[in-house]
Amino acid sequence: MNEGDKRPLGVAVLGCGSVGSQVVRLLLDQADDLAARIGARLELRGVAVRRLDAPREVEVPDGLLTTDAAGLVTRDDVDLVVEVIGGIEPARSLIVSALESGASVVTANKALLAADGPALYEVADKADRDLYYEAAVAGAIPILRPLRESLAGDRVTRVLGIVNGTTNFILDKMDTSGAGFSEALEEAQDLGYAEADPTADVEGFDAAAKAAILASLAFHTRVGADDVYREGISDVTAADVASAREMGSVVKLLAIAELVGPSGSEGVSVRVHPAMIPRTHPLASVREAFNAVFVESDAAGQLMFYGPGAGGSPTASAVLGDLVTVARNRLGSTRGAGESAYADRAVLAMGETRTRYHVAIDVDDRAGVLAAVANAFADHDVSIQTVRQEGRDEDAQLVVVSHTATDAALSATVEQLRAMDTVREVTSVMRVEGGDE
């Protein structure tokens, strides 16, 4: 049976901002190609917006704009719903209503999935409909489908990624120009990479939501945003970036999800924080607002996925990829893979995670200070990899890089250093990932 013998599939789009407008454009401009790939035409039934008269990047055909999103998703002629409005509500209620009304759903809503994914999966299962969300993490980069499908026969052990373009742009500018955080943030805002209120990006909330989704898929365990340890980049200084450069490293905001513990009884560690990584690491070369995700698995080894992580067109590309898959499933009266949480591993506290610290300490420049600092590390069974001392008049700065230890032990070491009489100030603490341990 060819495409012309099958009834069209009706599509509703919720939201017509930078992503939604590009989804609408692609649906209209590539209608013939999409029909050939799917085996049936996709027909746009409506585009839900908050204001009918708002300026838009695409001309929506007459009669398709509506402010009645709830009515649109429950129409009998809507088979597929694309949600790109973001946030928790009304997105959650609309997705639930769409699924319960018999539509399959494609969403780019990382915040909602990280906060309430399991409940949405249950609704989709009960309704026997698809819930796809490739565009929720890393824009156009195909990372969720490989984790869910291509690596389904493998054992993923670690996912390490740069998943927020705003923070990567800021840190890249700090590294290449020597700018401070505030100066680099202002440039990012001027260029449109950062919002007027950049909190979600620079404090790591956006990356934490994405890390939760990645961990859930990689390790077949329910992980929510609240399970993710989070630090942002607002405290990263030009001195931190310069110190990283001196040790052949670069500072990146990393989302890290990994299995921790003995085989067969591993826990899941999920964290987002700035870290120094060697310039030889593949992620170190990810520049400006680009994203990349580095995956380690038993059989496939090391894989890296790289590309634009945000923006209307790249994200719309991922949405359309999901839409084609969901439409094919609908025609074949089948469903794609749903939630996989069979492993049900424990999500570990940050203190149980093993990492390394780079610590800069202002100390009195007198005999015995270095030994006292070394003893503080030894008191918590943390060994020192390197020490660099820079003296100036009556005080000095020590820069210490530890070997791998639990984060709890490293944190306790730093607190002991801060309490020492010979330590004037612990000026910087940053984790170190990758390289020799």
NULUMDO-871997 format. One record per residue (C-alpha): residue in one letter; x, y, z. Coordinates in steps of 0.25 Angstrom, whole numbers, plus 5000, padded with zeros to 4 digits. Example, Ala and Ser with C-alpha at 12.3 -4.5 7.8 and 13.67 -1.06 7.14 Angstrom:
2
A504949825031/S505549965029/
***
This chain:
437
M500050005000/N500650134996/E500550275003/G499350314995/D498550195000/K498650235015/R497850335022/P498650465026/L499150475041/G498750595048/V499750675055/A499550785066/V500650875071/L500650935085/G501451065084/C502051145073/G503251215079/S504651195073/V504551035073/G503051025070/S503151125058/Q504251035052/V503450915054/V502250975047/R503151025036/L503850885034/L502450815034/L501950915023/D503250925014/Q503650775015/A502250715014/D502450635002/D503850575007/L503150545021/A502050475014/A502950385006/R503850345018/I502550315027/G501650255017/A500550355019/R500350505019/L500450595032/E499450695032/L499550815042/R498150825049/G498550945058/V499551025066/A499251065080/V499851195085/R499551295096/R499351415087/L498851405073/D499451545070/A500851515074/P501951535064/R502451395059/E503651345051/V502751265042/E501451295034/V500351195040/P499251165030/D497951235032/G497051165042/L498151085049/L498451175061/T497651155073/T497751195088/D496951065092/A498150965094/A497250875102/G496250865091/L497250845081/V497950725087/T496650645089/R496050665075/D495750535068/D496550575056/V497850595064/D498750465064/L500050535068/V500350645077/V501650725078/E501850805091/V502950915091/I502351015101/G503250965112/G503050975127/I502250885136/E500850935134/P500050945126/A500950855118/R500750735127/S499250745127/L499250755112/I500150635110/V499350555119/S498050595112/A498650565098/L499050425102/E497750395109/S497050445096/G497850345087/A498950435082/S500450405082/V501350515088/V502650575084/T503250675094/A504450755096/N504150785111/K505350745119/A504850805132/L503550735131/L504150595128/A505250615139/A504150655149/D503050565145/G503450465135/P503050335141/A501650385143/L501550425128/Y502150285124/E501050215132/V499950295125/A500650265111/D500650115115/K499250115119/A498750185107/D499650095098/R500250225091/D501650275089/L502350375097/Y503650425090/Y504650535095/E505950535087/A505950685086/A505950695101/V507450675102/A508550735094/G507650795083/A507950735069/I508950635075/P508450495074/I508750445088/L507450385094/R507150295083/P508550225083/L508450205098/R507050145097/E507250065085/S508650055078/L509250025092/A508149945097/G509049815096/D510249875103/R510549925117/V510750075118/T511650105130/R511750255129/V511150375122/L511950505122/G511450625115/I511450775112/V509950795111/N509750945112/G510151035101/T510051165109/T511051125120/N512051065110/F512051195102/I512351265115/L513451175120/D514051165106/K514151325105/M514751325119/D515851225114/T516151285101/S516051435105/G516351435119/A515051505122/G514351495136/F513051425138/S512151555138/E512851605125/A512651475118/L511251465122/E510951595117/E511451565104/A510651435103/Q509451515106/D509751615095/L509851505085/G508551445090/Y509251315096/A508751355110/E507451395115/A507251535122/D507051445135/P508151335132/T507951265146/A507451135140/D508651125131/V509851175140/E509351115152/G509250975146/F507750955147/D507650925131/A508850835131/A508250755143/A506950725137/K507650675125/A508650595133/A507450525140/I506850485127/L508150435122/A508450355134/S507050295134/L507250245120/A508650195122/F508450125135/H507050075134/T506750145147/R505750255150/V506550385153/G505950515155/A506450655155/D506450655170/D507450535170/V508550615163/Y509650685171/R509750825165/E510750935164/G510751055154/I511851135149/S511551275155/D512751255165/V513751215154/T514751325153/A515751365143/A516851315153/D516251175153/V516251175137/A517651225137/S518051115147/A517451005139/R518151055127/E519551045134/M519250905137/G518850875122/S517350875125/V516050945122/V514850975131/K513550925126/L512150905133/L511950755132/A510750665134/I511350535139/A510550405141/E511250275144/L511150145151/V511850135164/G512250015172/P512449865170/S511849795158/G510549745161/S510249835172/E510549975166/G509850105170/V509650225160/S510350355163/V509850475155/R510450615156/V510650745150/H511750835153/P512950915147/A514150835146/M515550835140/I515850735129/P517150715121/R517150785108/T517450655101/H516050605105/P515050605093/L514150695101/A515150805103/S515050845089/V513650865089/R513551015087/E512551135088/A511051095090/F511250945084/N510950825092/A511550685093/V511250555100/F512350455103/V511850315106/E512650195111/S512150055110/D512649915112/A512549865097/A512549995089/G513650065097/Q513650215096/L512650295087/M512450445086/F511250515080/Y511450655076/G510650775070/P509850895073/G509150875086/A508050985085/G507351075076/G506051075068/S506450995055/P507350895062/T506350855073/A505250855062/S506150755055/A506050665067/V504550685068/L504350645054/G505150515055/D504350475067/L503050515059/V503450425047/T503750305056/V502450325064/A501650335051/R502250215046/N501850135059/R500450195058/L500250145044/G500850005048/S499949995060/T501149985069/R501950055079/G503350095082/A504150065094/G503550115107/E504150145120/S505250045124/A505450045139/Y505649905142/A507049915149/D506450005160/R507850045165/A508050135177/V508350275174/L509650315182/A509950435190/M511050525184/G511950495196/E512050345191/T512450395177/R513950385174/T514650505168/R515850585170/Y516050735175/H516850845170/V517050935183/A517651075183/I518151115197/D518651255202/V519651215214/D520651285223/D522051265216/R522751195227/A523451065230/G522450945233/V521251005226/L521350905214/A521550785223/A520250835231/V519450845218/A519950705214/N519550655228/A518150705226/F518050625213/A518550505220/D517650515231/H516450485222/D517250375214/V517450465202/S518750455195/I519350575187/Q519650565173/T520350705171/V520650825179/R521150965173/Q521551075182/E521651225178/G522251315189/R522051465191/D522651545202/E522051485215/D521051395209/A520951285198/Q519951215190/L519851065189/V519150995178/V518850845181/V518350745172/S517850615179/H517750475175/T516450405174/A515650405187/T514150405191/D513550545190/A513250535205/A514650515209/L515150625199/S514050725205/A514450695219/T515950715215/V515550855210/E514850885223/Q516050845231/L516950935223/R515951055225/A516051035240/M517651035240/D518351155247/T519351155236/V518351165225/R517851305221/E516851265211/V516451145202/T516251225190/S515751125180/V515250985180/M514950915167/R514750765163/V515650705153/E515150595143/G515950515133/G517350495131/D518350415140/E517850385154/
***
